[in-house]
Amino acid sequence: MRADVQCAVVLTVCMALIPCLVFTGIKKTDEDMNVRVYLNHENKVVEYPLEEYIVGAVLAQMPADFNEEALKAQAVLARTYIYRRTLSEEKDPTPSLHGAVISDDDNIYQSFLTPEEAKDHFESDHDKVRRRVLKAVRKAPWILTYKGEPVTAAYHSASSGSTESALCAWGQDIPYLQPADSSSDALLKGIESDADISYDEMRAIADECFGITLHGAEDKWLVTEKNERGYVTSAVLCGTEVDVQKFVSACGIASPCFTFRCDDSSIVFTAKGYGHMVGMSQYGANTMAENGSSCEEILDHYFKGCTLKKTEKDPNEKVS
């Protein structure tokens, strides 16, 4: 495992994932599924075989040199995500997707590299990287379920030392998305990061994103409350409470586990971790795998009370 935290692979979970949808059952298999992706810049829908989609999703989401068991866990979440999205779109289609189940807008949907993008991104390493990820995908032919239905497949790059509950992060109590120990994350080099926002920039953010005019002493502008894990649960700008996730995003803060200080000309935010902190920590998963944990054990640690449901793909099929 690399000692330093790379750029966060996934900073936010797609809000489309969060609602607890009720489905009638899982009927799809890998063999009969294709994934329809709406490409915004080309204004067209492209269809990919499920396996090809999952490989592209894992390549976009997790460093390919991570331990195979961590890659398998990520593959399970990528497959679970697309099963859930497919069931959701069958039940209530999204007009802007034009018949697809996701788009290539990774601010809304799970990130994914097309085969062409993967070749461009990995260049000479592409074939080796793809074979490694494809092997992991084929060795993990499962989706993760809770009471028989696909889970909200939440994950983030690295926690501050503990993951957070969906209730704290999103205001929705999801039984299997509860705080989990990920203490190895706190030992990573680069787990802390700073965002330096000038006072003028802060005024602009407050006005443009929240409709708030900042006034008075700069060190009184922002008041926060944190829970016992250091996660900011409340942010108040000049007397007006704002959404913490939106505030973090607007200011470019790496995670909601942050402190701040005011200097002569700016507010300096110091964050621990990368992402929203809910679900699986990718770096935590890799550390668990390096220490001998299996894909199944990793997922059980971060998603309590969930069950793996096998799909029909043969995990022993030769990787070509």
C-alpha positions as CSV (number, residue, x, y, z in Angstrom):
1,M,0.0,0.0,0.0
2,R,1.2,3.5,-0.8
3,A,2.1,5.4,2.3
4,D,0.5,8.7,1.3
5,V,-3.1,9.3,0.5
6,Q,-3.7,9.9,-3.2
7,C,-6.2,12.4,-4.5
8,A,-9.5,11.2,-3.1
9,V,-11.0,8.8,-5.5
10,V,-14.5,9.5,-4.3
11,L,-15.3,12.6,-2.3
12,T,-19.0,12.5,-2.2
13,V,-21.7,9.8,-2.5
14,C,-24.2,10.5,-5.2
15,M,-27.3,11.8,-3.5
16,A,-29.3,9.6,-5.8
17,L,-28.1,6.7,-3.8
18,I,-29.4,7.8,-0.5
19,P,-33.2,7.3,-0.6
20,C,-34.3,3.9,0.9
21,L,-36.2,2.7,-2.2
22,V,-38.4,-0.4,-1.9
23,F,-37.9,-3.0,-4.6
24,T,-39.8,-6.1,-5.4
25,G,-36.8,-8.4,-5.7
26,I,-33.5,-9.0,-7.5
27,K,-34.1,-10.6,-10.9
28,K,-31.1,-9.6,-13.0
29,T,-28.0,-11.6,-13.5
30,D,-24.6,-10.6,-14.9
31,E,-25.3,-12.5,-18.1
32,D,-28.5,-10.7,-19.0
33,M,-27.5,-7.2,-17.9
34,N,-26.1,-4.4,-19.9
35,V,-25.5,-0.9,-18.5
36,R,-26.9,2.0,-20.4
37,V,-24.8,5.2,-19.8
38,Y,-25.9,8.6,-21.0
39,L,-22.9,10.6,-22.2
40,N,-23.7,14.2,-21.6
41,H,-21.0,15.7,-23.8
42,E,-22.1,13.5,-26.8
43,N,-25.8,13.6,-26.1
44,K,-26.2,9.9,-26.6
45,V,-26.7,6.6,-24.7
46,V,-24.0,4.0,-24.9
47,E,-24.6,0.4,-23.7
48,Y,-21.8,-1.6,-22.0
49,P,-21.8,-5.3,-20.8
50,L,-22.1,-5.3,-17.0
51,E,-18.6,-6.8,-16.5
52,E,-17.0,-4.1,-18.7
53,Y,-18.9,-1.5,-16.8
54,I,-17.8,-2.8,-13.4
55,V,-14.2,-2.9,-14.5
56,G,-14.4,0.7,-15.7
57,A,-16.1,1.7,-12.5
58,V,-13.4,0.1,-10.3
59,L,-10.6,1.6,-12.4
60,A,-12.2,5.0,-11.9
61,Q,-12.7,4.6,-8.1
62,M,-9.8,2.8,-6.5
63,P,-6.0,2.7,-7.1
64,A,-5.4,-0.5,-9.2
65,D,-2.4,-1.4,-7.1
66,F,-4.5,-1.9,-4.0
67,N,-4.7,-5.5,-2.6
68,E,-6.9,-7.8,-4.5
69,E,-9.4,-8.3,-1.6
70,A,-9.9,-4.5,-1.5
71,L,-10.4,-4.4,-5.2
72,K,-13.0,-7.2,-4.9
73,A,-14.8,-5.3,-2.2
74,Q,-14.9,-2.2,-4.5
75,A,-16.2,-4.4,-7.3
76,V,-19.0,-5.7,-5.2
77,L,-20.0,-2.1,-4.3
78,A,-19.8,-1.1,-8.0
79,R,-22.0,-4.0,-9.0
80,T,-24.4,-3.3,-6.1
81,Y,-24.7,0.3,-7.1
82,I,-25.7,-0.5,-10.7
83,Y,-28.2,-3.2,-9.7
84,R,-29.8,-0.6,-7.4
85,R,-29.8,2.1,-10.0
86,T,-31.3,-0.3,-12.6
87,L,-34.1,-1.3,-10.3
88,S,-34.7,2.4,-9.4
89,E,-34.9,3.4,-13.1
90,E,-37.2,0.5,-13.9
91,K,-39.5,1.7,-11.1
92,D,-39.3,5.5,-11.8
93,P,-37.3,6.5,-14.9
94,T,-35.3,9.8,-14.8
95,P,-36.2,11.8,-17.9
96,S,-32.8,13.4,-18.2
97,L,-31.2,10.0,-18.5
98,H,-33.0,9.3,-21.8
99,G,-33.5,5.7,-21.0
100,A,-30.1,5.1,-19.4
101,V,-29.6,4.1,-15.8
102,I,-26.8,6.6,-15.1
103,S,-24.9,9.4,-16.9
104,D,-21.2,10.2,-17.1
105,D,-21.7,13.1,-14.6
106,D,-19.8,11.8,-11.6
107,N,-21.1,14.7,-9.5
108,I,-24.4,12.8,-9.5
109,Y,-23.6,9.2,-10.4
110,Q,-20.9,6.6,-9.7
111,S,-17.7,7.4,-11.6
112,F,-16.8,5.2,-14.5
113,L,-14.0,5.1,-17.2
114,T,-15.0,4.0,-20.6
115,P,-12.6,1.6,-22.3
116,E,-11.2,4.5,-24.3
117,E,-10.8,6.7,-21.3
118,A,-9.1,3.9,-19.4
119,K,-6.5,3.4,-22.2
120,D,-5.8,7.1,-22.3
121,H,-5.5,7.3,-18.5
122,F,-3.3,4.3,-17.8
123,E,-1.3,4.5,-21.1
124,S,1.3,1.8,-21.3
125,D,0.2,0.2,-18.0
126,H,-3.4,-0.2,-19.3
127,D,-3.3,-3.9,-20.2
128,K,-1.7,-4.9,-16.9
129,V,-4.0,-2.8,-14.8
130,R,-7.1,-4.0,-16.6
131,R,-6.2,-7.6,-16.2
132,R,-5.7,-7.1,-12.5
133,V,-9.0,-5.4,-12.0
134,L,-10.9,-7.8,-14.2
135,K,-9.5,-10.7,-12.2
136,A,-10.8,-9.1,-9.0
137,V,-14.2,-8.4,-10.6
138,R,-14.6,-12.0,-11.6
139,K,-13.6,-13.3,-8.2
140,A,-16.3,-11.3,-6.5
141,P,-19.6,-12.2,-8.3
142,W,-21.8,-10.7,-5.6
143,I,-24.0,-7.8,-4.8
144,L,-24.4,-6.6,-1.2
145,T,-27.9,-6.8,0.2
146,Y,-29.9,-5.8,3.3
147,K,-33.1,-7.7,3.9
148,G,-32.9,-9.0,0.3
149,E,-32.4,-5.6,-1.5
150,P,-29.3,-3.9,-2.9
151,V,-27.7,-1.6,-0.3
152,T,-26.8,2.0,-0.7
153,A,-23.2,1.4,-1.8
154,A,-21.5,4.2,0.0
155,Y,-17.8,4.6,0.1
156,H,-15.1,7.2,0.5
157,S,-11.3,7.5,0.0
158,A,-10.1,7.6,3.7
159,S,-11.8,8.4,7.0
160,S,-10.4,10.4,9.9
161,G,-10.1,7.2,11.9
162,S,-13.8,6.3,12.1
163,T,-16.5,6.2,9.5
164,E,-19.7,8.1,10.1
165,S,-23.4,7.2,10.2
166,A,-25.8,8.1,7.3
167,L,-28.0,9.7,9.9
168,C,-25.2,12.1,10.9
169,A,-24.1,12.8,7.3
170,W,-27.3,12.9,5.4
171,G,-30.1,13.0,8.0
172,Q,-31.4,9.5,7.1
173,D,-31.0,6.6,9.5
174,I,-29.8,3.6,7.4
175,P,-29.3,0.6,9.7
176,Y,-26.2,-0.8,7.9
177,L,-24.5,2.6,7.5
178,Q,-23.3,3.2,11.0
179,P,-19.9,4.3,12.4
180,A,-17.2,1.7,12.0
181,D,-13.6,1.8,13.3
182,S,-11.1,2.6,10.6
183,S,-8.2,3.7,12.8
184,S,-5.5,2.8,10.3
185,D,-6.7,5.7,8.2
186,A,-5.5,8.2,10.9
187,L,-2.0,6.9,10.5
188,L,-1.8,7.6,6.7
189,K,0.7,10.2,5.6
190,G,-1.2,13.1,4.1
191,I,-4.4,12.3,5.9
192,E,-4.6,15.9,7.0
193,S,-5.1,18.7,4.4
194,D,-5.6,22.4,4.5
195,A,-8.0,24.7,2.6
196,D,-7.0,28.3,2.8
197,I,-10.0,30.6,2.0
198,S,-9.5,34.3,1.9
199,Y,-12.0,36.5,3.6
200,D,-13.2,37.9,0.3
201,E,-13.6,34.4,-1.1
202,M,-15.5,33.4,2.1
203,R,-17.9,36.4,1.5
204,A,-18.5,35.3,-2.0
205,I,-19.1,31.7,-1.1
206,A,-21.6,32.7,1.6
207,D,-23.4,35.0,-0.8
208,E,-23.5,32.8,-3.9
209,C,-24.0,29.4,-2.2
210,F,-26.1,30.3,0.8
211,G,-27.5,33.8,0.2
212,I,-25.8,35.0,3.4
213,T,-24.1,38.4,3.8
214,L,-21.2,38.0,6.2
215,H,-20.7,40.9,8.6
216,G,-18.8,41.7,11.8
217,A,-15.6,40.3,13.0
218,E,-14.2,37.5,10.7
219,D,-13.4,35.2,13.6
220,K,-17.2,35.3,14.6
221,W,-18.5,34.4,11.1
222,L,-18.5,30.6,11.5
223,V,-19.6,28.5,14.5
224,T,-19.4,24.7,14.3
225,E,-20.4,21.8,16.5
226,K,-18.7,18.4,16.3
227,N,-19.5,14.9,17.6
228,E,-17.2,12.7,19.5
229,R,-15.6,11.5,16.3
230,G,-14.7,15.0,15.2
231,Y,-17.3,15.1,12.5
232,V,-18.9,18.6,12.1
233,T,-22.6,18.2,12.7
234,S,-23.6,21.8,12.5
235,A,-22.2,24.9,10.7
236,V,-23.6,28.4,11.4
237,L,-22.7,31.4,9.2
238,C,-23.5,34.7,10.9
239,G,-26.4,33.2,12.7
240,T,-27.8,31.1,9.8
241,E,-27.3,27.3,9.9
242,V,-26.1,25.8,6.6
243,D,-25.9,22.3,5.3
244,V,-22.5,20.9,6.4
245,Q,-22.0,18.8,3.2
246,K,-22.8,21.7,1.0
247,F,-20.5,24.0,3.0
248,V,-17.6,21.5,2.8
249,S,-18.1,21.2,-1.0
250,A,-18.4,24.9,-1.5
251,C,-15.2,25.6,0.4
252,G,-13.2,22.7,-1.1
253,I,-12.7,21.1,2.3
254,A,-11.6,17.5,2.0
255,S,-14.0,16.1,4.6
256,P,-16.6,17.1,7.2
257,C,-14.0,16.3,9.9
258,F,-12.4,19.7,10.1
259,T,-11.2,22.4,12.4
260,F,-10.5,26.0,11.4
261,R,-8.6,29.1,12.4
262,C,-8.6,32.7,11.3
263,D,-5.4,34.5,10.4
264,D,-4.8,38.1,9.1
265,S,-6.5,37.6,5.8
266,S,-8.1,34.1,5.6
267,I,-9.8,31.2,7.2
268,V,-7.7,28.0,7.2
269,F,-9.6,24.8,7.4
270,T,-7.7,21.6,8.4
271,A,-9.5,18.4,7.5
272,K,-8.8,14.8,8.4
273,G,-9.8,12.2,5.8
274,Y,-11.2,12.5,2.3
275,G,-14.8,12.2,1.5
276,H,-18.2,12.1,3.2
277,M,-17.0,9.4,5.7
278,V,-20.0,7.1,5.2
279,G,-19.7,3.4,4.3
280,M,-16.4,1.8,3.3
281,S,-13.1,3.6,3.6
282,Q,-11.1,2.5,0.6
283,Y,-7.8,3.0,2.3
284,G,-9.2,1.3,5.4
285,A,-10.3,-1.6,3.2
286,N,-6.8,-1.9,1.7
287,T,-5.2,-1.9,5.1
288,M,-7.6,-4.7,6.2
289,A,-6.8,-6.7,3.1
290,E,-3.0,-6.2,3.6
291,N,-3.5,-7.5,7.1
292,G,-5.2,-10.7,5.9
293,S,-8.9,-9.8,5.8
294,S,-11.0,-11.1,2.9
295,C,-13.4,-9.1,0.7
296,E,-16.3,-10.6,2.7
297,E,-14.7,-9.6,6.0
298,I,-14.1,-6.0,4.8
299,L,-17.7,-5.6,3.7
300,D,-19.0,-7.1,6.9
301,H,-16.9,-4.6,8.9
302,Y,-18.2,-1.5,7.1
303,F,-21.8,-2.7,6.3
304,K,-23.1,-4.4,9.4
305,G,-25.9,-6.9,9.0
306,C,-25.7,-7.1,5.2
307,T,-25.5,-10.3,3.1
308,L,-23.7,-11.0,-0.1
309,K,-25.9,-12.4,-2.9
310,K,-24.2,-14.3,-5.6
311,T,-24.8,-13.5,-9.3
312,E,-24.4,-16.0,-12.0
313,K,-20.9,-15.1,-13.4
314,D,-18.4,-17.9,-13.0
315,P,-15.6,-16.6,-10.7
316,N,-13.2,-19.2,-12.1
317,E,-13.6,-18.1,-15.7
318,K,-10.2,-17.4,-17.3
319,V,-9.3,-13.7,-17.6
320,S,-8.5,-12.8,-21.2
